[in-house]
Amino acid sequence: MRGVISNAIYKSVEHRVMVNSLQERVSLAFFYNPKSDIPIQPAPELVTPETPALYPGMTFDQYRLYIRMMGPRGKSQVESLKSPR
């Protein structure tokens, strides 16, 4: 979502782990789920005629449904939402 809200100014990173067989690893999961009707779209102050919105606006529910229907594909999933310039 970081890429969508920043209109691709800031890139989202994929979670990656390097396995170390000599040392235990601790993972902590944090989940953030906004209200279902909250809009997910580029911030209005980042959209201008010179830099149009690269992603369509949608609610968090629509975003979540899109992710679930397409299956897990990592960062390329959000990139597939991007509008052609």
Buried (B, 14 or more C-beta within 10 A) or exposed (E): EEBBBBBBEEEBEEEEEEEEEEEEEEEEEEEEEBEEEEEBBBEEEBBEEEEEBBBEEBBBBBBBEBBEEEEEEEEEEBBEBBEEE
